[in-house]
Amino acid sequence: MKLFSQIRCTRAALPHLRRSNAPRVINVNAVYAKYPDPNFFATTVNRAACLNLTKALALQYGPEKILVNSVNIGFVVTPQWENIRRRRAPDSTHEEFFADLARTEVPLGRFGSVDEVSGLVAFLASDRASYITGASIDVAGGMGKYV
């Protein structure tokens, strides 16, 4: 479960974070945390709890200057999506499946790349983000029908 992974990782990192000159926790989450979809039931419920964890940790560790944020990804090309394609559309090619899904769910009309996500993670880890904590930032091509 993603929630307990984030809890255990943060707990293990705390001694190091407390000694760091720039302590950061950046949880990689999913837009489904804020955008419930019955097709991804377990993900949407679990990821919502992860968002709550991020905010609670930001409040708890803010006085220690430990910054905690969440990067919420939408459809990003990863091996996990190939597994989903095999289950949901085995007769569809990789490209067809991604294009069809992006066309109906993502305003930019495409899947994102790992590089697009890592750019935001690198920014949040940098000194330029030293006044950002408790934030939940989407990297999802406009995906997510919420405010």
DSSP file (Angstrom, degrees, kcal/mol; ACC not computed):
  #  RESIDUE AA STRUCTURE BP1 BP2  ACC     N-H-->O    O-->H-N    N-H-->O    O-->H-N    TCO  KAPPA ALPHA  PHI   PSI    X-CA   Y-CA   Z-CA
    1    1 A M     >        0   0    0      0, 0.0     4,-1.6     0, 0.0     3,-0.2   0.000 360.0 360.0 360.0 131.1    0.0    0.0    0.0
    2    2 A K  H  >  +     0   0    0      1,-0.2     4,-2.3     2,-0.2     5,-0.2   0.857 360.0  59.8 -58.9 -39.5    1.4    3.4   -1.1
    3    3 A L  H  > S+     0   0    0      1,-0.2     4,-2.3     2,-0.2    -1,-0.2   0.940 107.0  44.1 -57.5 -50.6    0.3    5.1    2.2
    4    4 A F  H  > S+     0   0    0      1,-0.2     4,-2.7     2,-0.2    -1,-0.2   0.815 109.9  57.1 -69.2 -28.6    2.4    2.9    4.4
    5    5 A S  H  X S+     0   0    0     -4,-1.6     4,-2.5     2,-0.2    -1,-0.2   0.924 109.3  45.6 -63.2 -44.1    5.4    3.1    2.1
    6    6 A Q  H  X S+     0   0    0     -4,-2.3     4,-2.2     2,-0.2     5,-0.2   0.891 113.6  49.7 -67.4 -38.6    5.3    6.9    2.4
    7    7 A I  H  X S+     0   0    0     -4,-2.3     4,-2.6    -5,-0.2    -2,-0.2   0.958 114.3  44.1 -63.4 -50.3    4.9    6.6    6.2
    8    8 A R  H  X S+     0   0    0     -4,-2.7     4,-2.3     1,-0.2    -2,-0.2   0.898 114.0  49.8 -63.9 -41.1    7.8    4.2    6.5
    9    9 A C  H  X S+     0   0    0     -4,-2.5     4,-1.9    -5,-0.2    -1,-0.2   0.929 113.1  45.9 -64.2 -45.7   10.1    6.1    4.2
   10   10 A T  H  X S+     0   0    0     -4,-2.2     4,-1.6     1,-0.2    -2,-0.2   0.924 112.1  51.4 -63.9 -43.9    9.5    9.4    5.9
   11   11 A R  H  < S+     0   0    0     -4,-2.6     3,-0.3    -5,-0.2    -1,-0.2   0.916 111.9  46.7 -59.3 -43.9   10.0    7.8    9.4
   12   12 A A  H  < S+     0   0    0     -4,-2.3     4,-0.3     1,-0.2    -1,-0.2   0.834 114.1  48.4 -68.0 -32.1   13.3    6.3    8.2
   13   13 A A  H >X S+     0   0    0     -4,-1.9     4,-2.8    -5,-0.2     3,-0.7   0.687  85.9  90.9 -82.3 -18.6   14.5    9.5    6.7
   14   14 A L  H 3X S+     0   0    0     -4,-1.6     4,-2.7    -3,-0.3     5,-0.2   0.858  83.5  51.5 -50.8 -47.0   13.6   11.8    9.7
   15   15 A P  H 3> S+     0   0    0      0, 0.0     4,-0.7     0, 0.0    -1,-0.3   0.904 115.6  43.4 -58.8 -37.7   17.0   11.5   11.4
   16   16 A H  H X> S+     0   0    0     -3,-0.7     4,-0.9    -4,-0.3     3,-0.5   0.891 112.4  52.6 -72.6 -40.5   18.7   12.5    8.2
   17   17 A L  H >< S+     0   0    0     -4,-2.8     3,-0.7     1,-0.2    -1,-0.2   0.898 104.8  55.6 -61.6 -40.7   16.2   15.2    7.4
   18   18 A R  H 3< S+     0   0    0     -4,-2.7    -1,-0.2    -5,-0.3    -2,-0.2   0.766 111.5  44.2 -65.3 -24.8   16.7   16.8   10.8
   19   19 A R  H << S+     0   0    0     -4,-0.7    -1,-0.2    -3,-0.5    -2,-0.2   0.566  95.5 102.7 -92.9 -10.8   20.5   17.0   10.1
   20   20 A S    <<  -     0   0    0     -4,-0.9    -3,-0.0    -3,-0.7    -4,-0.0  -0.377  66.3-144.2 -77.7 150.1   20.1   18.4    6.6
   21   21 A N  S    S+     0   0    0      1,-0.2    -1,-0.1    -2,-0.1    -4,-0.1   0.637 103.8  27.8 -80.8 -16.5   20.5   22.0    5.5
   22   22 A A  S    S-     0   0    0      2,-0.1     2,-0.3    -5,-0.0    -1,-0.2  -0.498  82.8-170.6-143.1  68.0   17.6   21.6    3.0
   23   23 A P        +     0   0    0      0, 0.0    44,-2.1     0, 0.0     2,-0.4  -0.454  12.6 171.5 -72.5 128.1   15.3   18.9    4.3
   24   24 A R  E     -a   67   0A   0     -2,-0.3     2,-0.4    42,-0.2    44,-0.2  -0.995  24.9-169.2-137.8 140.0   12.6   17.8    1.8
   25   25 A V  E     -a   68   0A   0     42,-2.6    44,-2.5    -2,-0.4     2,-0.5  -0.996  12.9-176.9-121.6 122.6   10.0   15.1    1.6
   26   26 A I  E     -a   69   0A   0     -2,-0.4     2,-0.5    42,-0.2    44,-0.2  -0.930   8.8-160.7-124.2 106.2    8.5   14.8   -1.9
   27   27 A N  E     -a   70   0A   0     42,-2.8    44,-2.9    -2,-0.5     2,-0.7  -0.727  11.5-141.3 -87.7 128.7    5.7   12.2   -2.2
   28   28 A V  E     +a   71   0A   0     -2,-0.5    44,-0.2    42,-0.2     2,-0.1  -0.824  38.2 158.1 -90.7 120.8    4.9   11.0   -5.6
   29   29 A N  E     -a   72   0A   0     42,-3.6    44,-2.0    -2,-0.7     2,-0.3  -0.343  34.5-105.1-124.9-159.8    1.1   10.6   -5.7
   30   30 A A  E >   -a   73   0A   0     42,-0.3     3,-2.2    -2,-0.1     4,-0.3  -0.982  19.2-122.8-139.1 148.6   -1.6   10.5   -8.4
   31   31 A V  G >> S+     0   0    0     42,-2.5     3,-2.0    -2,-0.3     4,-0.8   0.762 106.8  77.6 -60.9 -22.2   -4.3   12.9   -9.6
   32   32 A Y  G 34 S+     0   0    0     41,-0.4    -1,-0.3     1,-0.3    16,-0.2   0.648  76.2  75.4 -63.2 -11.7   -6.7   10.1   -8.7
   33   33 A A  G <4 S+     0   0    0     -3,-2.2    -1,-0.3     1,-0.2    -2,-0.2   0.830 112.2  24.0 -63.8 -31.2   -6.2   11.2   -5.1
   34   34 A K  T <4 S+     0   0    0     -3,-2.0    -2,-0.2    -4,-0.3    -1,-0.2   0.391 123.1  58.4-111.5  -1.0   -8.5   14.2   -5.9
   35   35 A Y  S  < S-     0   0    0     -4,-0.8    -1,-0.2   111,-0.1   111,-0.1  -0.709  78.6-150.6-135.4  78.2  -10.4   12.7   -8.9
   36   36 A P        +     0   0    0      0, 0.0     5,-0.1     0, 0.0    -3,-0.1  -0.227  17.4 178.8 -57.8 135.4  -12.2    9.5   -7.8
   37   37 A D    >   -     0   0    0      3,-0.2     3,-2.3    -5,-0.2     7,-0.3  -0.954  26.7-148.1-139.7 116.8  -12.6    7.0  -10.6
   38   38 A P  G >  S+     0   0    0      0, 0.0     3,-1.1     0, 0.0     4,-0.1   0.747  98.7  65.8 -58.0 -23.2  -14.3    3.6   -9.9
   39   39 A N  G 3  S+     0   0    0      1,-0.3     3,-0.1     2,-0.1     0, 0.0   0.727 112.5  33.5 -69.6 -20.0  -12.1    2.0  -12.6
   40   40 A F  G <> S+     0   0    0     -3,-2.3     4,-2.8     1,-0.1    -1,-0.3  -0.343  80.3 150.5-126.8  48.6   -9.1    2.7  -10.3
   41   41 A F  H <> S+     0   0    0     -3,-1.1     4,-2.1     1,-0.2     5,-0.3   0.894  70.6  43.8 -53.4 -54.2  -11.0    2.3   -7.0
   42   42 A A  H  > S+     0   0    0      1,-0.2     4,-2.4     2,-0.2     5,-0.3   0.906 115.8  49.5 -62.0 -41.6   -8.0    1.1   -4.8
   43   43 A T  H  > S+     0   0    0      1,-0.2     4,-3.0     2,-0.2     5,-0.3   0.932 110.1  49.5 -62.5 -46.8   -5.7    3.7   -6.2
   44   44 A T  H  X S+     0   0    0     -4,-2.8     4,-1.4    -7,-0.3    -1,-0.2   0.884 115.1  42.9 -65.3 -39.0   -8.1    6.6   -5.7
   45   45 A V  H  X S+     0   0    0     -4,-2.1     4,-1.4    -5,-0.2    -1,-0.2   0.938 117.9  45.1 -71.1 -46.9   -8.9    5.7   -2.1
   46   46 A N  H  X S+     0   0    0     -4,-2.4     4,-1.5    -5,-0.3    -2,-0.2   0.909 112.6  50.8 -63.7 -43.8   -5.3    5.0   -1.2
   47   47 A R  H  X S+     0   0    0     -4,-3.0     4,-1.9    -5,-0.3    -1,-0.2   0.828 104.0  58.2 -68.2 -31.5   -3.9    8.1   -2.9
   48   48 A A  H  X S+     0   0    0     -4,-1.4     4,-1.8    -5,-0.3    -1,-0.2   0.907 105.7  50.5 -62.1 -40.3   -6.4   10.3   -1.1
   49   49 A A  H  X S+     0   0    0     -4,-1.4     4,-2.2     1,-0.2    -2,-0.2   0.872 106.5  55.4 -64.1 -36.2   -4.9    9.1    2.2
   50   50 A C  H  X S+     0   0    0     -4,-1.5     4,-2.4     2,-0.2    -1,-0.2   0.879 105.1  52.2 -64.9 -37.8   -1.5    9.9    0.8
   51   51 A L  H  X S+     0   0    0     -4,-1.9     4,-2.1     2,-0.2    -1,-0.2   0.917 109.7  49.2 -62.8 -42.2   -2.5   13.5    0.2
   52   52 A N  H  X S+     0   0    0     -4,-1.8     4,-2.7     1,-0.2    -2,-0.2   0.902 109.6  52.2 -63.4 -40.9   -3.8   13.8    3.7
   53   53 A L  H  X S+     0   0    0     -4,-2.2     4,-2.9     2,-0.2     5,-0.3   0.930 107.5  52.2 -60.0 -46.1   -0.5   12.3    5.0
   54   54 A T  H  X S+     0   0    0     -4,-2.4     4,-2.2     1,-0.2    -2,-0.2   0.930 112.5  44.5 -57.1 -47.4    1.5   14.9    3.0
   55   55 A K  H  X S+     0   0    0     -4,-2.1     4,-2.2     2,-0.2    -1,-0.2   0.918 113.6  50.0 -65.6 -43.1   -0.5   17.8    4.5
   56   56 A A  H  X S+     0   0    0     -4,-2.7     4,-2.5     1,-0.2    -2,-0.2   0.904 112.0  48.0 -62.9 -41.1   -0.3   16.4    8.0
   57   57 A L  H  X S+     0   0    0     -4,-2.9     4,-3.1     2,-0.2     5,-0.3   0.884 109.0  53.9 -66.7 -37.9    3.5   15.9    7.8
   58   58 A A  H  X S+     0   0    0     -4,-2.2     4,-1.2    -5,-0.3    -2,-0.2   0.911 112.8  43.9 -61.9 -41.5    3.9   19.4    6.4
   59   59 A L  H  < S+     0   0    0     -4,-2.2    -2,-0.2     2,-0.2    -1,-0.2   0.911 117.1  46.0 -68.3 -42.4    2.0   20.8    9.4
   60   60 A Q  H  < S+     0   0    0     -4,-2.5    -2,-0.2     1,-0.2    -3,-0.2   0.908 123.0  31.8 -68.3 -42.8    3.8   18.6   11.9
   61   61 A Y  H ><>S+     0   0    0     -4,-3.1     5,-2.0     1,-0.2     3,-1.1   0.467  90.7  93.9-101.0  -1.7    7.4   19.1   10.6
   62   62 A G  G ><5S+     0   0    0     -4,-1.2     3,-2.5    -5,-0.3    -1,-0.2   0.912  82.1  57.8 -53.8 -45.5    7.1   22.7    9.4
   63   63 A P  G 3 5S+     0   0    0      0, 0.0    -1,-0.3     0, 0.0    -2,-0.1   0.761 105.6  51.2 -59.2 -22.1    8.4   24.1   12.7
   64   64 A E  G < 5S-     0   0    0     -3,-1.1    -2,-0.2     2,-0.2     3,-0.1   0.344 118.9-115.5 -92.4   5.9   11.5   21.9   12.1
   65   65 A K  T < 5 +     0   0    0     -3,-2.5     2,-0.6     1,-0.3    -3,-0.2   0.720  67.4 145.3  66.0  24.0   11.8   23.5    8.6
   66   66 A I      < -     0   0    0     -5,-2.0     2,-0.4    -9,-0.1    -1,-0.3  -0.847  40.8-145.9 -91.4 119.5   11.2   20.1    6.9
   67   67 A L  E     -a   24   0A   0    -44,-2.1   -42,-2.6    -2,-0.6     2,-0.4  -0.718  15.8-172.3 -91.3 134.1    9.3   20.7    3.7
   68   68 A V  E     +a   25   0A   0     -2,-0.4    66,-3.5   -44,-0.2    67,-0.3  -0.985  13.0 160.6-131.1 121.6    6.7   18.1    2.6
   69   69 A N  E     -a   26   0A   0    -44,-2.5   -42,-2.8    -2,-0.4     2,-0.4  -0.891  28.9-132.3-136.8 165.2    5.0   18.2   -0.7
   70   70 A S  E     -ab  27 136A   0     65,-2.7    67,-2.8    -2,-0.3     2,-0.6  -0.979   5.3-159.1-123.3 132.4    3.1   16.0   -3.1
   71   71 A V  E     -ab  28 137A   0    -44,-2.9   -42,-3.6    -2,-0.4     2,-0.7  -0.958  16.2-158.2-107.2 116.6    3.6   15.6   -6.8
   72   72 A N  E     -ab  29 138A   0     65,-3.2    67,-2.8    -2,-0.6   -42,-0.3  -0.849   7.7-158.7-103.8 111.9    0.4   14.2   -8.3
   73   73 A I  E     -ab  30 139A   0    -44,-2.0   -42,-2.5    -2,-0.7   -41,-0.4  -0.596   8.5-167.7 -92.5 151.6    0.9   12.5  -11.7
   74   74 A G        -     0   0    0     65,-1.7     2,-1.0    -2,-0.2    -1,-0.1   0.288  67.1 -16.6 -99.2-129.3   -1.7   11.8  -14.3
   75   75 A F  S    S+     0   0    0     65,-0.3    37,-3.4    35,-0.2     2,-0.4  -0.725  75.7 166.2 -84.5 106.6   -1.1    9.5  -17.2
   76   76 A V  B     -c  112   0B   0     -2,-1.0     2,-0.5    35,-0.2     5,-0.2  -0.977  45.1-104.1-123.4 134.9    2.7    9.2  -17.4
   77   77 A V        +     0   0    0     35,-2.6    37,-0.3    -2,-0.4    -2,-0.0  -0.430  62.8 140.7 -64.5 111.7    4.4    6.5  -19.6
   78   78 A T    >>  -     0   0    0     -2,-0.5     3,-1.2    35,-0.1     4,-0.8  -0.931  67.3-100.6-143.1 163.9    5.6    3.9  -17.2
   79   79 A P  H >> S+     0   0    0      0, 0.0     4,-1.4     0, 0.0     3,-0.5   0.798 116.4  69.9 -59.0 -27.0    5.7    0.1  -17.3
   80   80 A Q  H 3> S+     0   0    0      1,-0.2     4,-1.8     2,-0.2     5,-0.1   0.870  93.4  56.4 -59.0 -36.5    2.6    0.0  -15.1
   81   81 A W  H <> S+     0   0    0     -3,-1.2     4,-2.5     1,-0.2    -1,-0.2   0.824 100.2  57.4 -68.4 -30.1    0.6    1.3  -18.0
   82   82 A E  H <X S+     0   0    0     -4,-0.8     4,-2.2    -3,-0.5    -1,-0.2   0.904 106.5  50.1 -65.0 -39.3    1.6   -1.6  -20.2
   83   83 A N  H  X S+     0   0    0     -4,-1.4     4,-1.5     2,-0.2    -2,-0.2   0.903 110.6  49.5 -63.0 -41.0    0.2   -4.0  -17.6
   84   84 A I  H  X S+     0   0    0     -4,-1.8     4,-3.0     2,-0.2     5,-0.4   0.912 109.5  51.9 -64.2 -42.7   -3.0   -2.0  -17.6
   85   85 A R  H  X S+     0   0    0     -4,-2.5     4,-2.9     1,-0.2     7,-0.2   0.920 106.9  53.2 -60.5 -43.7   -3.2   -2.1  -21.4
   86   86 A R  H  < S+     0   0    0     -4,-2.2    -1,-0.2     1,-0.2    -2,-0.2   0.861 115.9  40.1 -60.6 -35.4   -2.7   -5.9  -21.4
   87   87 A R  H  < S+     0   0    0     -4,-1.5    -2,-0.2    -5,-0.1    -1,-0.2   0.909 126.5  31.1 -78.8 -43.9   -5.7   -6.3  -19.0
   88   88 A R  H  < S+     0   0    0     -4,-3.0    -3,-0.2     1,-0.2    -2,-0.2   0.793 136.7  12.8 -90.7 -30.2   -8.0   -3.7  -20.4
   89   89 A A    ><  +     0   0    0     -4,-2.9     3,-1.8    -5,-0.4    -1,-0.2  -0.423  62.9 163.2-146.8  64.6   -7.3   -3.7  -24.1
   90   90 A P  T 3  S+     0   0    0      0, 0.0    -4,-0.1     0, 0.0    -1,-0.1   0.740  79.1  53.6 -62.0 -23.0   -5.1   -6.7  -25.1
   91   91 A D  T 3  S+     0   0    0     -6,-0.1     2,-0.3     2,-0.1    -5,-0.1   0.530  94.1  88.6 -88.4  -5.3   -5.9   -6.3  -28.8
   92   92 A S  S <  S-     0   0    0     -3,-1.8    -3,-0.1    -7,-0.2     2,-0.1  -0.673  79.8-119.1 -92.7 144.6   -4.8   -2.7  -28.9
   93   93 A T     >  -     0   0    0     -2,-0.3     4,-2.7     1,-0.1     5,-0.2  -0.368  29.9-107.2 -74.5 163.9   -1.3   -1.6  -29.6
   94   94 A H  H  > S+     0   0    0      1,-0.2     4,-2.3     2,-0.2     5,-0.2   0.929 121.5  46.3 -53.2 -50.3    0.6    0.4  -27.0
   95   95 A E  H  > S+     0   0    0      1,-0.2     4,-2.5     2,-0.2    -1,-0.2   0.897 112.6  49.4 -64.3 -43.3    0.3    3.6  -29.1
   96   96 A E  H  > S+     0   0    0      2,-0.2     4,-2.7     1,-0.2     5,-0.2   0.924 111.4  49.0 -63.2 -44.6   -3.4    3.1  -29.8
   97   97 A F  H  X S+     0   0    0     -4,-2.7     4,-2.3     2,-0.2     5,-0.2   0.938 113.8  45.1 -61.5 -48.7   -4.2    2.5  -26.1
   98   98 A F  H  X S+     0   0    0     -4,-2.3     4,-2.7    -5,-0.2     5,-0.2   0.923 114.8  48.5 -62.0 -44.6   -2.3    5.5  -24.9
   99   99 A A  H  X S+     0   0    0     -4,-2.5     4,-2.2    -5,-0.2    -2,-0.2   0.919 112.5  47.6 -63.9 -44.2   -3.8    7.7  -27.6
  100  100 A D  H  X S+     0   0    0     -4,-2.7     4,-1.3    -5,-0.2    -1,-0.2   0.922 115.3  45.0 -63.5 -44.8   -7.4    6.6  -27.0
  101  101 A L  H  X S+     0   0    0     -4,-2.3     4,-1.7    -5,-0.2     5,-0.3   0.923 114.3  48.1 -66.2 -45.2   -7.1    7.1  -23.2
  102  102 A A  H  X S+     0   0    0     -4,-2.7     4,-2.4    -5,-0.2     7,-0.4   0.877 106.1  58.8 -64.2 -37.5   -5.4   10.4  -23.5
  103  103 A R  H  < S+     0   0    0     -4,-2.2    -1,-0.2    -5,-0.2    -2,-0.2   0.862 114.9  35.3 -61.0 -36.2   -8.0   11.7  -26.0
  104  104 A T  H  < S+     0   0    0     -4,-1.3    -1,-0.2    -3,-0.3    -2,-0.2   0.704 131.1  27.0 -91.9 -20.4  -10.8   11.1  -23.5
  105  105 A E  H  < S+     0   0    0     -4,-1.7    39,-0.4     1,-0.2    -3,-0.2   0.699 107.4  63.3-116.0 -25.3   -9.1   12.0  -20.2
  106  106 A V    ><  -     0   0    0     -4,-2.4     3,-2.2    -5,-0.3    -1,-0.2  -0.911  59.0-152.9-116.2 116.4   -6.2   14.5  -20.8
  107  107 A P  T 3  S+     0   0    0      0, 0.0    35,-0.2     0, 0.0    -1,-0.1   0.833 100.8  55.4 -54.4 -34.0   -6.9   18.0  -22.2
  108  108 A L  T 3  S-     0   0    0     33,-1.7    34,-0.1     2,-0.2    -5,-0.1   0.617 108.8-130.9 -75.2  -9.8   -3.4   18.1  -23.7
  109  109 A G  S <  S+     0   0    0     -3,-2.2     2,-0.3    -7,-0.4    -6,-0.2   0.691  70.0  75.1  75.5  20.6   -4.3   14.9  -25.5
  110  110 A R  S    S-     0   0    0     -8,-0.2     2,-0.2    31,-0.1    -1,-0.2  -0.981  80.0 -99.3-154.4 164.5   -1.2   12.8  -24.6
  111  111 A F        -     0   0    0     -2,-0.3   -35,-0.2     1,-0.1     2,-0.1  -0.551  42.6-121.7 -79.0 152.6    0.6   10.9  -21.9
  112  112 A G  B     -c   76   0B   0    -37,-3.4   -35,-2.6    -2,-0.2     2,-0.3  -0.387  21.1-119.9 -87.7 172.7    3.3   12.7  -20.0
  113  113 A S     >  -     0   0    0    -37,-0.2     4,-1.3    -2,-0.1     3,-0.4  -0.763  19.8-116.1-112.0 160.1    6.9   11.6  -19.7
  114  114 A V  H  > S+     0   0    0     -2,-0.3     4,-2.8   -37,-0.3     3,-0.2   0.862 115.9  60.0 -60.0 -36.4    9.0   10.7  -16.7
  115  115 A D  H  > S+     0   0    0      1,-0.2     4,-1.5     2,-0.2    -1,-0.2   0.858 100.3  54.7 -61.9 -35.2   11.2   13.7  -17.5
  116  116 A E  H  > S+     0   0    0     -3,-0.4     4,-0.8     2,-0.2    -1,-0.2   0.864 112.2  43.4 -68.0 -34.5    8.3   16.1  -17.2
  117  117 A V  H >X S+     0   0    0     -4,-1.3     4,-1.9    -3,-0.2     3,-0.6   0.915 109.9  55.4 -72.9 -45.1    7.6   14.7  -13.6
  118  118 A S  H 3X S+     0   0    0     -4,-2.8     4,-2.7     1,-0.2     5,-0.2   0.792  98.9  63.0 -63.6 -27.6   11.2   14.8  -12.6
  119  119 A G  H 3X S+     0   0    0     -4,-1.5     4,-1.9     2,-0.2    -1,-0.2   0.913 106.4  43.8 -62.2 -42.4   11.5   18.5  -13.5
  120  120 A L  H <X S+     0   0    0     -4,-0.8     4,-2.6    -3,-0.6    -2,-0.2   0.902 112.5  52.2 -69.4 -40.7    9.0   19.4  -10.8
  121  121 A V  H  X S+     0   0    0     -4,-1.9     4,-1.6     1,-0.2    -2,-0.2   0.926 109.6  49.8 -60.3 -44.5   10.5   17.0   -8.3
  122  122 A A  H  X S+     0   0    0     -4,-2.7     4,-0.6     1,-0.2    -1,-0.2   0.901 110.5  50.4 -62.1 -40.8   13.9   18.6   -8.9
  123  123 A F  H >< S+     0   0    0     -4,-1.9     3,-1.4     1,-0.2     6,-0.4   0.944 109.1  50.3 -61.8 -47.7   12.4   22.1   -8.4
  124  124 A L  H 3< S+     0   0    0     -4,-2.6    -1,-0.2     1,-0.3    -2,-0.2   0.788 110.3  51.4 -63.4 -26.3   10.8   21.1   -5.1
  125  125 A A  H 3< S+     0   0    0     -4,-1.6    -1,-0.3    -5,-0.2    -2,-0.2   0.589  99.4  88.9 -82.5 -10.7   14.1   19.7   -3.9
  126  126 A S  S X< S-     0   0    0     -3,-1.4     3,-1.3    -4,-0.6    -3,-0.0  -0.325  90.3-110.5 -87.7 167.9   15.9   23.0   -4.8
  127  127 A D  G >  S+     0   0    0      1,-0.2     3,-1.6     2,-0.1    -1,-0.1   0.752 112.5  71.3 -64.9 -25.3   16.5   26.2   -2.8
  128  128 A R  G 3  S+     0   0    0      1,-0.3    -1,-0.2    -5,-0.1     3,-0.2   0.686  97.7  50.5 -66.7 -16.3   14.0   28.0   -5.1
  129  129 A A  G X  S+     0   0    0     -3,-1.3     3,-1.8    -6,-0.4    -1,-0.3   0.047  72.0 121.4-106.0  24.3   11.2   26.0   -3.4
  130  130 A S  T <  S+     0   0    0     -3,-1.6    -1,-0.2     1,-0.3    -2,-0.1   0.545  74.9  48.5 -70.8  -6.0   12.2   26.8    0.1
  131  131 A Y  T 3  S+     0   0    0     -3,-0.2     2,-0.6    -4,-0.1    -1,-0.3   0.090  90.6  96.5-117.1  21.7    8.9   28.4    0.9
  132  132 A I    <   +     0   0    0     -3,-1.8     2,-0.3    -8,-0.1    -3,-0.0  -0.948  42.1 142.1-115.2 116.5    6.7   25.6   -0.4
  133  133 A T        +     0   0    0     -2,-0.6   -64,-0.2   -66,-0.1     3,-0.1  -0.987  60.6  25.0-149.8 147.8    5.3   23.0    2.0
  134  134 A G  S    S+     0   0    0    -66,-3.5   -65,-0.2    -2,-0.3     2,-0.2   0.587  86.3 144.8  76.8  10.4    2.0   21.2    2.2
  135  135 A A        -     0   0    0    -67,-0.3   -65,-2.7   -81,-0.1     2,-0.5  -0.494  40.9-157.0 -85.3 152.4    1.5   21.7   -1.5
  136  136 A S  E     -b   70   0A   0    -67,-0.2     2,-0.5    -2,-0.2   -65,-0.2  -0.942  19.2-175.6-127.8 104.9   -0.2   19.3   -3.8
  137  137 A I  E     -b   71   0A   0    -67,-2.8   -65,-3.2    -2,-0.5     2,-0.3  -0.899  14.4-141.6-115.3 128.5    0.9   19.9   -7.4
  138  138 A D  E     -b   72   0A   0     -2,-0.5     2,-0.4   -67,-0.2   -65,-0.2  -0.662  16.3-176.1 -88.7 139.7   -0.4   18.1  -10.5
  139  139 A V  E     +b   73   0A   0    -67,-2.8   -65,-1.7    -2,-0.3  -108,-0.1  -0.817  49.4 115.5-125.6  86.9    1.7   17.0  -13.5
  140  140 A A  S >  S-     0   0    0     -2,-0.4     3,-2.0   -67,-0.2   -65,-0.3   0.210  84.6-105.1-149.1  17.2   -1.1   15.7  -15.6
  141  141 A G  T 3  S-     0   0    0      1,-0.3   -33,-1.7   -35,-0.1   -32,-0.2   0.771  87.5 -51.9  61.1  25.1   -1.7   17.6  -18.8
  142  142 A G  T 3  S+     0   0    0      1,-0.3    -1,-0.3   -35,-0.2     2,-0.0   0.424  97.7 150.7  89.7  -0.3   -4.8   19.2  -17.3
  143  143 A M    <   +     0   0    0     -3,-2.0    -1,-0.3     2,-0.1   -37,-0.1  -0.339  30.5  74.4 -65.0 144.9   -6.3   15.9  -16.3
  144  144 A G        -     0   0    0    -39,-0.4     2,-1.5    -3,-0.1  -109,-0.1   0.390  66.1-134.7 116.2 111.8   -8.6   16.0  -13.2
  145  145 A K  S    S+     0   0    0      2,-0.0     2,-0.3     0, 0.0    -1,-0.1  -0.553  73.1  91.4 -93.7  71.1  -12.1   17.4  -13.1
  146  146 A Y              0   0    0     -2,-1.5  -111,-0.1  -111,-0.1  -112,-0.0  -0.956 360.0 360.0-153.7 165.2  -11.7   19.3   -9.9
  147  147 A V              0   0    0     -2,-0.3    -2,-0.0     0, 0.0    -1,-0.0   0.393 360.0 360.0 -98.0 360.0  -10.7   22.8   -8.7
